[in-house]
């Protein structure tokens, strides 16, 4: 291997002979330093040495970027590595990896809350109910967009003020200041937002992309806990004397789906999402039962009685659901390349993307306003069922099992397994009393006959 003393003229004049892919010249002043020329005309300094009997070749760089003295110094450094039994290629790879890791860490530290929040929502969307997902979206919305209903612009959600911060800037002091400001304007929204933020921070701590960015005490620090709004116990509930007005207004709603849904909430004490998620396959008219989703029995749900009056309402809904559209509607569906089929949802909605009822509060608010009643929330109807059941002295455990409350007493947890027919006996009694107070003339034989249970 002939060697020459590298000079600017020799370096710039080196080229690859015709018929070859590359050609080398080697520096006589520095061990292992060479200059490679390719058939394409590219020049680059290289270092070549022996490590454990094997040839090691490393590209240093182009003469445009490296002076001769710099290339010689780099070649000496690489030779020292080989003398220390270190592979220069591995060192270069480790340096590249360390550099990329530093860049990734810098990018990771620049992640803002809204980016991680979006990943959090997308990761849980399939496991959350539609309303729960929308609650998270609304709490973090920036506001300022035109309202879909009514005039004006939307208001920023309670969490919007935190969305533009970097995750690493989400300190306990910032959260405490935010909570204190929000609690002055919307106390309930601030308390709900704090709980959702707390779950989000826990999720981030378990994610590689976000782990370690948020201080550990961001929601546990005393300055935060001291300003968390304390939720007040709600007591909205229909009274016995209000049943007549409530039923009269709800039954006069123009929408039979919303009307039946609201009555079903009151007559079963179910949670709002449990009832909106009811499918026709879950309703057994022959044996008068319904299987509804349950927050305790998450996998199997819970089976509750289908009382006679509610069964008659659902039968009417099923008749409407199974009735094909008229000729004009059929033509419209065909023009849009759509076909008609009955909805699988008991409480369906043609407007909702999910195909089922999503927001029944408007209908309930209209009914209460028409009846002149004080406001009762949809959850208040669940509370009303449990309260009104005491008028007929139904065992507390029966009401709790129908409503899907987690057993609290030892006996309830381990020694009470009430069959459906026993629940049905008491549930029919509750419904009959409520209908009597509402002055609704209904006889059980008006519904499809099922198992007969004595009162």
Secondary structure, 3 states (H helix, E strand, C coil): CCEECCCHHHHHHCCCCCCCCEEEEEECCCCCEEEEEECCCCEEEEEEEEECCEEEEEEEECCCCCCHHHHHHHHHHHHHHHHCCCCHHHHHHHHHHHHHHHHHHHHHHCCEHHHHHHHHHHHHCCCCCHHHHHHHHHHHCCCCCECCCCCCECCCCCCHHHHCCEHHHCCHHHHHHHHHHHHHHCHHHHHHHHHHHHHHHHHHHCCCCCCCCCCCCCCCCHHHHCCCCCCCCCCCCCCHHHHHHHHHHHHCCCCHHHHHHHHHHHHHCCCHHHHHCCEHHHEECCCCEEEECCCCCCCCCEEEECCHHHHHHHHHHHHHHHCCCCHHHHHHHHHCCCCCCCCCECCECCCCCCCECCCCHHHHHHHHHHHCCCCCCHHHHHHHHHHHHHHHCCCHHHHHHHHCCCCCCHHHHHCCCCCHHHHHHHHHHHHHHHHHHCCCCCCHHHCCCCCCCCC
